[in-house]
């Protein structure tokens, strides 16, 4: 029998994603709020969410899976 590779910890993965996304969302809001003053919340969200999702798909998650894999 071959040894199975250990599965990464989902809780650690979630914590790493949180550690990257929280500051990104906070910074995004700090930049976006003055530029969209008076806009309704859904319009602001429509601007911020694609930026966050793109950063997660093409930046944060690949970084965690490659360079930070040892922390999982």
CHARMM internal coordinates of N, CA and C (Angstrom, degrees):
IC EDIT
DIST 1 N 1 CA 1.4588
DIST 1 CA 1 C 1.5222
ANGL 1 N 1 CA 1 C 109.79
DIST 1 C 2 N 1.3149
ANGL 1 CA 1 C 2 N 114.87
DIHE 1 N 1 CA 1 C 2 N 142.01
DIST 2 N 2 CA 1.4583
ANGL 1 C 2 N 2 CA 119.38
DIHE 1 CA 1 C 2 N 2 CA 177.69
DIST 2 CA 2 C 1.5258
ANGL 2 N 2 CA 2 C 109.61
DIHE 1 C 2 N 2 CA 2 C -92.77
DIST 2 C 3 N 1.2840
ANGL 2 CA 2 C 3 N 114.01
DIHE 2 N 2 CA 2 C 3 N 150.94
DIST 3 N 3 CA 1.4604
ANGL 2 C 3 N 3 CA 119.10
DIHE 2 CA 2 C 3 N 3 CA 179.24
DIST 3 CA 3 C 1.5265
ANGL 3 N 3 CA 3 C 108.83
DIHE 2 C 3 N 3 CA 3 C -76.34
DIST 3 C 4 N 1.3140
ANGL 3 CA 3 C 4 N 115.99
DIHE 3 N 3 CA 3 C 4 N 135.00
DIST 4 N 4 CA 1.4533
ANGL 3 C 4 N 4 CA 120.62
DIHE 3 CA 3 C 4 N 4 CA 178.54
DIST 4 CA 4 C 1.5256
ANGL 4 N 4 CA 4 C 109.64
DIHE 3 C 4 N 4 CA 4 C -82.68
DIST 4 C 5 N 1.3243
ANGL 4 CA 4 C 5 N 114.81
DIHE 4 N 4 CA 4 C 5 N 142.16
DIST 5 N 5 CA 1.4609
ANGL 4 C 5 N 5 CA 118.67
DIHE 4 CA 4 C 5 N 5 CA 176.13
DIST 5 CA 5 C 1.5214
ANGL 5 N 5 CA 5 C 108.69
DIHE 4 C 5 N 5 CA 5 C -69.33
DIST 5 C 6 N 1.3059
ANGL 5 CA 5 C 6 N 115.41
DIHE 5 N 5 CA 5 C 6 N 139.87
DIST 6 N 6 CA 1.4600
ANGL 5 C 6 N 6 CA 118.41
DIHE 5 CA 5 C 6 N 6 CA -179.53
DIST 6 CA 6 C 1.5244
ANGL 6 N 6 CA 6 C 110.03
DIHE 5 C 6 N 6 CA 6 C -70.56
DIST 6 C 7 N 1.3178
ANGL 6 CA 6 C 7 N 114.85
DIHE 6 N 6 CA 6 C 7 N 141.53
DIST 7 N 7 CA 1.4601
ANGL 6 C 7 N 7 CA 121.17
DIHE 6 CA 6 C 7 N 7 CA 179.22
DIST 7 CA 7 C 1.5243
ANGL 7 N 7 CA 7 C 109.58
DIHE 6 C 7 N 7 CA 7 C -78.00
DIST 7 C 8 N 1.3314
ANGL 7 CA 7 C 8 N 116.92
DIHE 7 N 7 CA 7 C 8 N 139.38
DIST 8 N 8 CA 1.4639
ANGL 7 C 8 N 8 CA 118.55
DIHE 7 CA 7 C 8 N 8 CA 176.85
DIST 8 CA 8 C 1.5289
ANGL 8 N 8 CA 8 C 110.71
DIHE 7 C 8 N 8 CA 8 C -64.96
DIST 8 C 9 N 1.2963
ANGL 8 CA 8 C 9 N 115.73
DIHE 8 N 8 CA 8 C 9 N 150.19
DIST 9 N 9 CA 1.4593
ANGL 8 C 9 N 9 CA 121.56
DIHE 8 CA 8 C 9 N 9 CA 179.63
DIST 9 CA 9 C 1.5304
ANGL 9 N 9 CA 9 C 109.79
DIHE 8 C 9 N 9 CA 9 C -74.51
DIST 9 C 10 N 1.3135
ANGL 9 CA 9 C 10 N 116.15
DIHE 9 N 9 CA 9 C 10 N 123.39
DIST 10 N 10 CA 1.4657
ANGL 9 C 10 N 10 CA 119.89
DIHE 9 CA 9 C 10 N 10 CA 178.98
DIST 10 CA 10 C 1.5194
ANGL 10 N 10 CA 10 C 112.19
DIHE 9 C 10 N 10 CA 10 C -66.89
DIST 10 C 11 N 1.3081
ANGL 10 CA 10 C 11 N 116.58
DIHE 10 N 10 CA 10 C 11 N -35.37
DIST 11 N 11 CA 1.4690
ANGL 10 C 11 N 11 CA 118.98
DIHE 10 CA 10 C 11 N 11 CA -179.59
DIST 11 CA 11 C 1.5324
ANGL 11 N 11 CA 11 C 110.09
DIHE 10 C 11 N 11 CA 11 C -67.98
DIST 11 C 12 N 1.3332
ANGL 11 CA 11 C 12 N 117.30
DIHE 11 N 11 CA 11 C 12 N -39.48
DIST 12 N 12 CA 1.4691
ANGL 11 C 12 N 12 CA 119.56
DIHE 11 CA 11 C 12 N 12 CA 177.58
DIST 12 CA 12 C 1.5244
ANGL 12 N 12 CA 12 C 110.55
DIHE 11 C 12 N 12 CA 12 C -66.55
DIST 12 C 13 N 1.3404
ANGL 12 CA 12 C 13 N 115.90
DIHE 12 N 12 CA 12 C 13 N -40.40
DIST 13 N 13 CA 1.4609
ANGL 12 C 13 N 13 CA 119.91
DIHE 12 CA 12 C 13 N 13 CA 177.35
DIST 13 CA 13 C 1.5295
ANGL 13 N 13 CA 13 C 110.11
DIHE 12 C 13 N 13 CA 13 C -60.84
DIST 13 C 14 N 1.3130
ANGL 13 CA 13 C 14 N 116.66
DIHE 13 N 13 CA 13 C 14 N -45.77
DIST 14 N 14 CA 1.4671
ANGL 13 C 14 N 14 CA 121.37
DIHE 13 CA 13 C 14 N 14 CA 178.89
DIST 14 CA 14 C 1.5261
ANGL 14 N 14 CA 14 C 110.56
DIHE 13 C 14 N 14 CA 14 C -60.81
DIST 14 C 15 N 1.3097
ANGL 14 CA 14 C 15 N 117.34
DIHE 14 N 14 CA 14 C 15 N -41.54
DIST 15 N 15 CA 1.4706
ANGL 14 C 15 N 15 CA 120.48
DIHE 14 CA 14 C 15 N 15 CA -179.87
DIST 15 CA 15 C 1.5265
ANGL 15 N 15 CA 15 C 110.79
DIHE 14 C 15 N 15 CA 15 C -66.11
DIST 15 C 16 N 1.3395
ANGL 15 CA 15 C 16 N 117.54
DIHE 15 N 15 CA 15 C 16 N -39.71
DIST 16 N 16 CA 1.4635
ANGL 15 C 16 N 16 CA 120.12
DIHE 15 CA 15 C 16 N 16 CA 178.28
DIST 16 CA 16 C 1.5296
ANGL 16 N 16 CA 16 C 110.83
DIHE 15 C 16 N 16 CA 16 C -66.54
DIST 16 C 17 N 1.3213
ANGL 16 CA 16 C 17 N 117.25
DIHE 16 N 16 CA 16 C 17 N -42.44
DIST 17 N 17 CA 1.4655
ANGL 16 C 17 N 17 CA 120.09
DIHE 16 CA 16 C 17 N 17 CA 177.39
DIST 17 CA 17 C 1.5254
ANGL 17 N 17 CA 17 C 109.25
DIHE 16 C 17 N 17 CA 17 C -60.77
DIST 17 C 18 N 1.3232
ANGL 17 CA 17 C 18 N 117.02
DIHE 17 N 17 CA 17 C 18 N -45.24
DIST 18 N 18 CA 1.4638
ANGL 17 C 18 N 18 CA 121.05
DIHE 17 CA 17 C 18 N 18 CA 178.18
DIST 18 CA 18 C 1.5261
ANGL 18 N 18 CA 18 C 110.49
DIHE 17 C 18 N 18 CA 18 C -58.90
DIST 18 C 19 N 1.3280
ANGL 18 CA 18 C 19 N 117.02
DIHE 18 N 18 CA 18 C 19 N -43.48
DIST 19 N 19 CA 1.4661
ANGL 18 C 19 N 19 CA 121.16
DIHE 18 CA 18 C 19 N 19 CA -177.82
DIST 19 CA 19 C 1.5325
ANGL 19 N 19 CA 19 C 112.02
DIHE 18 C 19 N 19 CA 19 C -61.67
DIST 19 C 20 N 1.3276
ANGL 19 CA 19 C 20 N 117.17
DIHE 19 N 19 CA 19 C 20 N -28.99
DIST 20 N 20 CA 1.4604
ANGL 19 C 20 N 20 CA 120.34
DIHE 19 CA 19 C 20 N 20 CA 178.11
DIST 20 CA 20 C 1.5272
ANGL 20 N 20 CA 20 C 112.38
DIHE 19 C 20 N 20 CA 20 C -90.67
DIST 20 C 21 N 1.3212
ANGL 20 CA 20 C 21 N 117.39
DIHE 20 N 20 CA 20 C 21 N -38.38
DIST 21 N 21 CA 1.4658
ANGL 20 C 21 N 21 CA 120.90
DIHE 20 CA 20 C 21 N 21 CA -173.88
DIST 21 CA 21 C 1.5254
ANGL 21 N 21 CA 21 C 111.71
DIHE 20 C 21 N 21 CA 21 C -76.11
DIST 21 C 22 N 1.3057
ANGL 21 CA 21 C 22 N 118.24
DIHE 21 N 21 CA 21 C 22 N -39.62
DIST 22 N 22 CA 1.4710
ANGL 21 C 22 N 22 CA 120.26
DIHE 21 CA 21 C 22 N 22 CA -178.03
DIST 22 CA 22 C 1.5311
ANGL 22 N 22 CA 22 C 112.16
DIHE 21 C 22 N 22 CA 22 C -56.51
DIST 22 C 23 N 1.3345
ANGL 22 CA 22 C 23 N 119.00
DIHE 22 N 22 CA 22 C 23 N -51.48
DIST 23 N 23 CA 1.4736
ANGL 22 C 23 N 23 CA 117.27
DIHE 22 CA 22 C 23 N 23 CA 178.51
DIST 23 CA 23 C 1.5324
ANGL 23 N 23 CA 23 C 112.71
DIHE 22 C 23 N 23 CA 23 C -65.55
DIST 23 C 24 N 1.3353
ANGL 23 CA 23 C 24 N 116.80
DIHE 23 N 23 CA 23 C 24 N -32.45
DIST 24 N 24 CA 1.4540
ANGL 23 C 24 N 24 CA 119.71
DIHE 23 CA 23 C 24 N 24 CA 178.73
DIST 24 CA 24 C 1.5293
ANGL 24 N 24 CA 24 C 111.04
DIHE 23 C 24 N 24 CA 24 C -65.81
DIST 24 C 25 N 1.3210
ANGL 24 CA 24 C 25 N 117.47
DIHE 24 N 24 CA 24 C 25 N -43.62
DIST 25 N 25 CA 1.4659
ANGL 24 C 25 N 25 CA 121.49
DIHE 24 CA 24 C 25 N 25 CA 177.95
DIST 25 CA 25 C 1.5277
ANGL 25 N 25 CA 25 C 109.97
DIHE 24 C 25 N 25 CA 25 C -65.12
DIST 25 C 26 N 1.3192
ANGL 25 CA 25 C 26 N 116.97
DIHE 25 N 25 CA 25 C 26 N -43.68
DIST 26 N 26 CA 1.4650
ANGL 25 C 26 N 26 CA 120.99
DIHE 25 CA 25 C 26 N 26 CA 179.97
DIST 26 CA 26 C 1.5224
ANGL 26 N 26 CA 26 C 110.84
DIHE 25 C 26 N 26 CA 26 C -61.27
DIST 26 C 27 N 1.3217
ANGL 26 CA 26 C 27 N 116.69
DIHE 26 N 26 CA 26 C 27 N -46.77
DIST 27 N 27 CA 1.4631
ANGL 26 C 27 N 27 CA 120.69
DIHE 26 CA 26 C 27 N 27 CA 178.27
DIST 27 CA 27 C 1.5265
ANGL 27 N 27 CA 27 C 110.42
DIHE 26 C 27 N 27 CA 27 C -63.81
DIST 27 C 28 N 1.3331
ANGL 27 CA 27 C 28 N 116.87
DIHE 27 N 27 CA 27 C 28 N -42.64
DIST 28 N 28 CA 1.4567
ANGL 27 C 28 N 28 CA 120.85
DIHE 27 CA 27 C 28 N 28 CA 178.38
DIST 28 CA 28 C 1.5109
ANGL 28 N 28 CA 28 C 112.02
DIHE 27 C 28 N 28 CA 28 C -59.13
DIST 28 C 29 N 1.3250
ANGL 28 CA 28 C 29 N 116.59
DIHE 28 N 28 CA 28 C 29 N -43.27
DIST 29 N 29 CA 1.4660
ANGL 28 C 29 N 29 CA 120.15
DIHE 28 CA 28 C 29 N 29 CA 177.67
DIST 29 CA 29 C 1.5188
ANGL 29 N 29 CA 29 C 111.76
DIHE 28 C 29 N 29 CA 29 C -65.60
DIST 29 C 30 N 1.3254
ANGL 29 CA 29 C 30 N 116.87
DIHE 29 N 29 CA 29 C 30 N -40.23
DIST 30 N 30 CA 1.4650
ANGL 29 C 30 N 30 CA 120.03
DIHE 29 CA 29 C 30 N 30 CA 179.99
DIST 30 CA 30 C 1.5263
ANGL 30 N 30 CA 30 C 111.31
DIHE 29 C 30 N 30 CA 30 C -63.06
DIST 30 C 31 N 1.3212
ANGL 30 CA 30 C 31 N 117.04
DIHE 30 N 30 CA 30 C 31 N -35.68
DIST 31 N 31 CA 1.4637
ANGL 30 C 31 N 31 CA 120.97
DIHE 30 CA 30 C 31 N 31 CA 178.71
DIST 31 CA 31 C 1.5226
ANGL 31 N 31 CA 31 C 110.69
DIHE 30 C 31 N 31 CA 31 C -78.48
DIST 31 C 32 N 1.3190
ANGL 31 CA 31 C 32 N 116.32
DIHE 31 N 31 CA 31 C 32 N -41.53
DIST 32 N 32 CA 1.4587
ANGL 31 C 32 N 32 CA 121.58
DIHE 31 CA 31 C 32 N 32 CA -173.33
DIST 32 CA 32 C 1.5281
ANGL 32 N 32 CA 32 C 113.61
DIHE 31 C 32 N 32 CA 32 C -74.38
DIST 32 C 33 N 1.3094
ANGL 32 CA 32 C 33 N 117.65
DIHE 32 N 32 CA 32 C 33 N -37.27
DIST 33 N 33 CA 1.4645
ANGL 32 C 33 N 33 CA 120.82
DIHE 32 CA 32 C 33 N 33 CA -174.29
DIST 33 CA 33 C 1.5308
ANGL 33 N 33 CA 33 C 113.07
DIHE 32 C 33 N 33 CA 33 C -56.72
DIST 33 C 34 N 1.3241
ANGL 33 CA 33 C 34 N 120.06
DIHE 33 N 33 CA 33 C 34 N -49.32
DIST 34 N 34 CA 1.4708
ANGL 33 C 34 N 34 CA 118.42
DIHE 33 CA 33 C 34 N 34 CA 179.81
DIST 34 CA 34 C 1.5359
ANGL 34 N 34 CA 34 C 112.91
DIHE 33 C 34 N 34 CA 34 C -66.31
DIST 34 C 35 N 1.3285
ANGL 34 CA 34 C 35 N 116.73
DIHE 34 N 34 CA 34 C 35 N -29.80
DIST 35 N 35 CA 1.4622
ANGL 34 C 35 N 35 CA 120.37
DIHE 34 CA 34 C 35 N 35 CA -177.91
DIST 35 CA 35 C 1.5277
ANGL 35 N 35 CA 35 C 112.66
DIHE 34 C 35 N 35 CA 35 C -78.46
DIST 35 C 36 N 1.3339
ANGL 35 CA 35 C 36 N 116.01
DIHE 35 N 35 CA 35 C 36 N -20.61
DIST 36 N 36 CA 1.4680
ANGL 35 C 36 N 36 CA 120.34
DIHE 35 CA 35 C 36 N 36 CA -176.27
DIST 36 CA 36 C 1.5302
ANGL 36 N 36 CA 36 C 111.06
DIHE 35 C 36 N 36 CA 36 C -121.77
DIST 36 C 37 N 1.2994
ANGL 36 CA 36 C 37 N 116.67
DIHE 36 N 36 CA 36 C 37 N 31.93
DIST 37 N 37 CA 1.4589
ANGL 36 C 37 N 37 CA 121.04
DIHE 36 CA 36 C 37 N 37 CA -179.25
DIST 37 CA 37 C 1.5309
ANGL 37 N 37 CA 37 C 109.60
DIHE 36 C 37 N 37 CA 37 C -59.83
DIST 37 C 38 N 1.3230
ANGL 37 CA 37 C 38 N 115.59
DIHE 37 N 37 CA 37 C 38 N 130.30
DIST 38 N 38 CA 1.4445
ANGL 37 C 38 N 38 CA 121.02
DIHE 37 CA 37 C 38 N 38 CA -179.42
DIST 38 CA 38 C 1.5226
ANGL 38 N 38 CA 38 C 114.16
DIHE 37 C 38 N 38 CA 38 C 90.59
DIST 38 C 39 N 1.3393
ANGL 38 CA 38 C 39 N 117.37
DIHE 38 N 38 CA 38 C 39 N -8.48
DIST 39 N 39 CA 1.4642
ANGL 38 C 39 N 39 CA 120.91
DIHE 38 CA 38 C 39 N 39 CA 178.23
DIST 39 CA 39 C 1.5224
ANGL 39 N 39 CA 39 C 109.13
DIHE 38 C 39 N 39 CA 39 C -76.13
DIST 39 C 40 N 1.3226
ANGL 39 CA 39 C 40 N 117.60
DIHE 39 N 39 CA 39 C 40 N 149.13
DIST 40 N 40 CA 1.4641
ANGL 39 C 40 N 40 CA 119.24
DIHE 39 CA 39 C 40 N 40 CA 173.95
DIST 40 CA 40 C 1.5377
ANGL 40 N 40 CA 40 C 110.14
DIHE 39 C 40 N 40 CA 40 C -69.61
DIST 40 C 41 N 1.3135
ANGL 40 CA 40 C 41 N 115.92
DIHE 40 N 40 CA 40 C 41 N 153.71
DIST 41 N 41 CA 1.4692
ANGL 40 C 41 N 41 CA 121.74
DIHE 40 CA 40 C 41 N 41 CA -177.53
DIST 41 CA 41 C 1.5310
ANGL 41 N 41 CA 41 C 112.21
DIHE 40 C 41 N 41 CA 41 C -55.97
DIST 41 C 42 N 1.3419
ANGL 41 CA 41 C 42 N 119.94
DIHE 41 N 41 CA 41 C 42 N -43.32
DIST 42 N 42 CA 1.4677
ANGL 41 C 42 N 42 CA 118.19
DIHE 41 CA 41 C 42 N 42 CA 179.34
DIST 42 CA 42 C 1.5352
ANGL 42 N 42 CA 42 C 113.80
DIHE 41 C 42 N 42 CA 42 C -59.54
DIST 42 C 43 N 1.3181
ANGL 42 CA 42 C 43 N 117.40
DIHE 42 N 42 CA 42 C 43 N -33.50
DIST 43 N 43 CA 1.4698
ANGL 42 C 43 N 43 CA 120.38
DIHE 42 CA 42 C 43 N 43 CA 178.18
DIST 43 CA 43 C 1.5276
ANGL 43 N 43 CA 43 C 110.60
DIHE 42 C 43 N 43 CA 43 C -69.53
DIST 43 C 44 N 1.3125
ANGL 43 CA 43 C 44 N 117.31
DIHE 43 N 43 CA 43 C 44 N -40.86
DIST 44 N 44 CA 1.4672
ANGL 43 C 44 N 44 CA 120.72
DIHE 43 CA 43 C 44 N 44 CA 176.52
DIST 44 CA 44 C 1.5209
ANGL 44 N 44 CA 44 C 110.76
DIHE 43 C 44 N 44 CA 44 C -63.36
DIST 44 C 45 N 1.3252
ANGL 44 CA 44 C 45 N 115.15
DIHE 44 N 44 CA 44 C 45 N -42.04
DIST 45 N 45 CA 1.4542
ANGL 44 C 45 N 45 CA 120.42
DIHE 44 CA 44 C 45 N 45 CA 179.45
DIST 45 CA 45 C 1.5189
ANGL 45 N 45 CA 45 C 110.76
DIHE 44 C 45 N 45 CA 45 C -63.02
DIST 45 C 46 N 1.3277
ANGL 45 CA 45 C 46 N 116.95
DIHE 45 N 45 CA 45 C 46 N -37.68
DIST 46 N 46 CA 1.4606
ANGL 45 C 46 N 46 CA 122.13
DIHE 45 CA 45 C 46 N 46 CA 179.42
DIST 46 CA 46 C 1.5242
ANGL 46 N 46 CA 46 C 111.50
DIHE 45 C 46 N 46 CA 46 C -62.71
DIST 46 C 47 N 1.3089
ANGL 46 CA 46 C 47 N 117.68
DIHE 46 N 46 CA 46 C 47 N -27.44
DIST 47 N 47 CA 1.4674
ANGL 46 C 47 N 47 CA 121.99
DIHE 46 CA 46 C 47 N 47 CA 176.57
DIST 47 CA 47 C 1.5263
ANGL 47 N 47 CA 47 C 110.55
DIHE 46 C 47 N 47 CA 47 C -81.74
DIST 47 C 48 N 1.3202
ANGL 47 CA 47 C 48 N 117.26
DIHE 47 N 47 CA 47 C 48 N -45.14
DIST 48 N 48 CA 1.4648
ANGL 47 C 48 N 48 CA 121.59
DIHE 47 CA 47 C 48 N 48 CA -172.05
DIST 48 CA 48 C 1.5241
ANGL 48 N 48 CA 48 C 113.57
DIHE 47 C 48 N 48 CA 48 C -75.49
DIST 48 C 49 N 1.3164
ANGL 48 CA 48 C 49 N 118.50
DIHE 48 N 48 CA 48 C 49 N -41.31
DIST 49 N 49 CA 1.4660
ANGL 48 C 49 N 49 CA 121.47
DIHE 48 CA 48 C 49 N 49 CA -173.53
DIST 49 CA 49 C 1.5309
ANGL 49 N 49 CA 49 C 112.83
DIHE 48 C 49 N 49 CA 49 C -60.19
DIST 49 C 50 N 1.3358
ANGL 49 CA 49 C 50 N 120.57
DIHE 49 N 49 CA 49 C 50 N -46.39
DIST 50 N 50 CA 1.4712
ANGL 49 C 50 N 50 CA 117.77
DIHE 49 CA 49 C 50 N 50 CA 178.31
DIST 50 CA 50 C 1.5266
ANGL 50 N 50 CA 50 C 113.77
DIHE 49 C 50 N 50 CA 50 C -60.98
DIST 50 C 51 N 1.3143
ANGL 50 CA 50 C 51 N 116.65
DIHE 50 N 50 CA 50 C 51 N -33.50
DIST 51 N 51 CA 1.4679
ANGL 50 C 51 N 51 CA 120.10
DIHE 50 CA 50 C 51 N 51 CA 176.82
DIST 51 CA 51 C 1.5179
ANGL 51 N 51 CA 51 C 110.31
DIHE 50 C 51 N 51 CA 51 C -64.86
DIST 51 C 52 N 1.3228
ANGL 51 CA 51 C 52 N 117.20
DIHE 51 N 51 CA 51 C 52 N -46.14
DIST 52 N 52 CA 1.4554
ANGL 51 C 52 N 52 CA 121.86
DIHE 51 CA 51 C 52 N 52 CA -179.45
DIST 52 CA 52 C 1.5331
ANGL 52 N 52 CA 52 C 110.81
DIHE 51 C 52 N 52 CA 52 C -65.30
DIST 52 C 53 N 1.3342
ANGL 52 CA 52 C 53 N 116.58
DIHE 52 N 52 CA 52 C 53 N -45.26
DIST 53 N 53 CA 1.4715
ANGL 52 C 53 N 53 CA 120.29
DIHE 52 CA 52 C 53 N 53 CA -179.85
DIST 53 CA 53 C 1.5239
ANGL 53 N 53 CA 53 C 110.47
DIHE 52 C 53 N 53 CA 53 C -62.60
DIST 53 C 54 N 1.3190
ANGL 53 CA 53 C 54 N 117.49
DIHE 53 N 53 CA 53 C 54 N -44.11
DIST 54 N 54 CA 1.4649
ANGL 53 C 54 N 54 CA 120.70
DIHE 53 CA 53 C 54 N 54 CA 177.49
DIST 54 CA 54 C 1.5223
ANGL 54 N 54 CA 54 C 111.68
DIHE 53 C 54 N 54 CA 54 C -60.74
DIST 54 C 55 N 1.3209
ANGL 54 CA 54 C 55 N 116.23
DIHE 54 N 54 CA 54 C 55 N -43.58
DIST 55 N 55 CA 1.4720
ANGL 54 C 55 N 55 CA 120.02
DIHE 54 CA 54 C 55 N 55 CA 178.22
DIST 55 CA 55 C 1.5251
ANGL 55 N 55 CA 55 C 111.21
DIHE 54 C 55 N 55 CA 55 C -62.33
DIST 55 C 56 N 1.3263
ANGL 55 CA 55 C 56 N 116.24
DIHE 55 N 55 CA 55 C 56 N -37.55
DIST 56 N 56 CA 1.4716
ANGL 55 C 56 N 56 CA 119.44
DIHE 55 CA 55 C 56 N 56 CA 179.46
DIST 56 CA 56 C 1.5252
ANGL 56 N 56 CA 56 C 111.16
DIHE 55 C 56 N 56 CA 56 C -69.76
DIST 56 C 57 N 1.3363
ANGL 56 CA 56 C 57 N 117.64
DIHE 56 N 56 CA 56 C 57 N -46.67
DIST 57 N 57 CA 1.4607
ANGL 56 C 57 N 57 CA 121.74
DIHE 56 CA 56 C 57 N 57 CA -174.83
DIST 57 CA 57 C 1.5242
ANGL 57 N 57 CA 57 C 112.01
DIHE 56 C 57 N 57 CA 57 C -68.94
DIST 57 C 58 N 1.3257
ANGL 57 CA 57 C 58 N 116.83
DIHE 57 N 57 CA 57 C 58 N -44.70
DIST 58 N 58 CA 1.4569
ANGL 57 C 58 N 58 CA 119.74
DIHE 57 CA 57 C 58 N 58 CA -174.18
DIST 58 CA 58 C 1.5334
ANGL 58 N 58 CA 58 C 113.89
DIHE 57 C 58 N 58 CA 58 C -102.27
DIST 58 C 59 N 1.3091
ANGL 58 CA 58 C 59 N 118.51
DIHE 58 N 58 CA 58 C 59 N -1.87
DIST 59 N 59 CA 1.4543
ANGL 58 C 59 N 59 CA 119.62
DIHE 58 CA 58 C 59 N 59 CA -178.42
DIST 59 CA 59 C 1.5120
ANGL 59 N 59 CA 59 C 114.98
DIHE 58 C 59 N 59 CA 59 C -131.48
DIST 59 C 60 N 1.3167
ANGL 59 CA 59 C 60 N 116.38
DIHE 59 N 59 CA 59 C 60 N -64.75
DIST 60 N 60 CA 1.4605
ANGL 59 C 60 N 60 CA 121.37
DIHE 59 CA 59 C 60 N 60 CA -170.90
DIST 60 CA 60 C 1.5230
ANGL 60 N 60 CA 60 C 112.16
DIHE 59 C 60 N 60 CA 60 C -67.82
DIST 60 C 61 N 1.3193
ANGL 60 CA 60 C 61 N 117.86
DIHE 60 N 60 CA 60 C 61 N -52.65
DIST 61 N 61 CA 1.4684
ANGL 60 C 61 N 61 CA 119.86
DIHE 60 CA 60 C 61 N 61 CA -176.63
DIST 61 CA 61 C 1.5286
ANGL 61 N 61 CA 61 C 111.74
DIHE 60 C 61 N 61 CA 61 C -65.91
DIST 61 C 62 N 1.3490
ANGL 61 CA 61 C 62 N 119.48
DIHE 61 N 61 CA 61 C 62 N -44.93
DIST 62 N 62 CA 1.4762
ANGL 61 C 62 N 62 CA 117.26
DIHE 61 CA 61 C 62 N 62 CA 175.19
DIST 62 CA 62 C 1.5317
ANGL 62 N 62 CA 62 C 112.74
DIHE 61 C 62 N 62 CA 62 C -59.96
DIST 62 C 63 N 1.3242
ANGL 62 CA 62 C 63 N 117.21
DIHE 62 N 62 CA 62 C 63 N -37.96
DIST 63 N 63 CA 1.4630
ANGL 62 C 63 N 63 CA 120.47
DIHE 62 CA 62 C 63 N 63 CA 177.83
DIST 63 CA 63 C 1.5258
ANGL 63 N 63 CA 63 C 111.04
DIHE 62 C 63 N 63 CA 63 C -61.32
DIST 63 C 64 N 1.3054
ANGL 63 CA 63 C 64 N 116.21
DIHE 63 N 63 CA 63 C 64 N -44.63
DIST 64 N 64 CA 1.4686
ANGL 63 C 64 N 64 CA 120.12
DIHE 63 CA 63 C 64 N 64 CA 179.95
DIST 64 CA 64 C 1.5180
ANGL 64 N 64 CA 64 C 110.48
DIHE 63 C 64 N 64 CA 64 C -64.83
DIST 64 C 65 N 1.3245
ANGL 64 CA 64 C 65 N 117.68
DIHE 64 N 64 CA 64 C 65 N -42.96
DIST 65 N 65 CA 1.4655
ANGL 64 C 65 N 65 CA 121.01
DIHE 64 CA 64 C 65 N 65 CA -177.38
DIST 65 CA 65 C 1.5222
ANGL 65 N 65 CA 65 C 113.09
DIHE 64 C 65 N 65 CA 65 C -71.78
DIST 65 C 66 N 1.3242
ANGL 65 CA 65 C 66 N 118.46
DIHE 65 N 65 CA 65 C 66 N -23.16
DIST 66 N 66 CA 1.4633
ANGL 65 C 66 N 66 CA 119.79
DIHE 65 CA 65 C 66 N 66 CA -178.83
DIST 66 CA 66 C 1.5270
ANGL 66 N 66 CA 66 C 111.66
DIHE 65 C 66 N 66 CA 66 C -103.94
DIST 66 C 67 N 1.2812
ANGL 66 CA 66 C 67 N 117.04
DIHE 66 N 66 CA 66 C 67 N -67.03
DIST 67 N 67 CA 1.4667
ANGL 66 C 67 N 67 CA 120.91
DIHE 66 CA 66 C 67 N 67 CA -173.21
DIST 67 CA 67 C 1.5193
ANGL 67 N 67 CA 67 C 114.64
DIHE 66 C 67 N 67 CA 67 C -77.11
DIST 67 C 68 N 1.3259
ANGL 67 CA 67 C 68 N 117.02
DIHE 67 N 67 CA 67 C 68 N -28.16
DIST 68 N 68 CA 1.4765
ANGL 67 C 68 N 68 CA 120.10
DIHE 67 CA 67 C 68 N 68 CA -176.98
DIST 68 CA 68 C 1.5242
ANGL 68 N 68 CA 68 C 112.31
DIHE 67 C 68 N 68 CA 68 C -109.12
DIST 68 C 69 N 1.3207
ANGL 68 CA 68 C 69 N 117.46
DIHE 68 N 68 CA 68 C 69 N 15.50
DIST 69 N 69 CA 1.4669
ANGL 68 C 69 N 69 CA 122.39
DIHE 68 CA 68 C 69 N 69 CA -178.40
DIST 69 CA 69 C 1.5401
ANGL 69 N 69 CA 69 C 111.92
DIHE 68 C 69 N 69 CA 69 C -55.29
DIST 69 C 70 N 1.3196
ANGL 69 CA 69 C 70 N 115.30
DIHE 69 N 69 CA 69 C 70 N -35.18
DIST 70 N 70 CA 1.4736
ANGL 69 C 70 N 70 CA 119.81
DIHE 69 CA 69 C 70 N 70 CA -178.52
DIST 70 CA 70 C 1.5438
ANGL 70 N 70 CA 70 C 112.40
DIHE 69 C 70 N 70 CA 70 C -63.53
DIST 70 C 71 N 1.3231
ANGL 70 CA 70 C 71 N 117.23
DIHE 70 N 70 CA 70 C 71 N -19.89
DIST 71 N 71 CA 1.4683
ANGL 70 C 71 N 71 CA 120.17
DIHE 70 CA 70 C 71 N 71 CA 179.32
DIST 71 CA 71 C 1.5195
ANGL 71 N 71 CA 71 C 112.47
DIHE 70 C 71 N 71 CA 71 C -84.70
DIST 71 C 72 N 1.3247
ANGL 71 CA 71 C 72 N 116.37
DIHE 71 N 71 CA 71 C 72 N -12.17
DIST 72 N 72 CA 1.4623
ANGL 71 C 72 N 72 CA 120.15
DIHE 71 CA 71 C 72 N 72 CA 179.98
DIST 72 CA 72 C 1.5050
ANGL 72 N 72 CA 72 C 107.97
DIHE 71 C 72 N 72 CA 72 C -83.74
END
COOR INIT
IC SEED 1 N 1 CA 1 C
IC BUILD
